[in-house]
């Protein structure tokens, strides 16, 4: 066991929309991702997701409203709720998701990642 430095881990990759696993606990992956622009509209039928913004500002869009999420803030998207993260600048996020989650919710997209790298 050792402490993980998130800023050091973010320094290990540059690609966006490609989550990296940094830890696992109780059937959950703890992931880091760099995101910018608009992601695909999607939902996870059986899984909740937690997004924690580390750096930058993100808008989580829902079909009927949107929520601004800034540094040090989190948002939990309940299972079955269609959503889309959107940013104007590069944003660093930490995610808690079930290990078997498909990050596009099964929606085909060029940014689809079938297996996340461990860093």
Buried (B, 14 or more C-beta within 10 A) or exposed (E): EEEEEBEEBBEEBEEBBBBBBBEEEEEBBBBBBBBBEEBBBBBBEEBBBBBBBBBBBBBBBEEEEEEEBEEEEEBEBEEEBBBBBBBEEEBBBBBBBBEEBBBBBEEEBEBBBEEBEEB
